[in-house]
C-alpha cells in the first residue's frame, strides 16, 4: 500500500468518516475511495486537492511519505486525545508548546481555564 493510500485512510478515519460518507462529499463512487485506500489507484492532482479540501488538510499532508501518526511508544491516553482533537490541531499545539517551559505552559493553561470559566 502506498503512503498516499495510508494517508487518505488515516485522515478519513481521523474525521470519523466512512468510505461512503467521504465518497458522497467528493461526489464519487465508494469503489473509487476503496481503490485509493488500497493503493490500487493513485488519485490525480485534482482529486488530491478535492480530498484535502473535504478533509481540511494541506494537500502536502496527503502525499507525505512519513507516517501520519505512529502511536507505538505513545500512551493510549495521548493517542486518544490526538484522535479527539485531530492531528492538525495536535501538531499546532505541540509545535507551540515545545518552545515553552513547564511553568509557562501551566501559566497559560490557568489563564485559558480562567477565561473559559468567566465566559
ABEGO torsion letter per residue (X at the ends): XBAAAAAAAAAAAAAGBBAAAAAAAAGBBAAAAAAAAAGABBBBAAAAAAAAAAAGBBAAAAABABBABBABGBBAAAAAAAAAAEAAAAAAAAAAAAABBAAAAAAAAAAAAAAAAAX
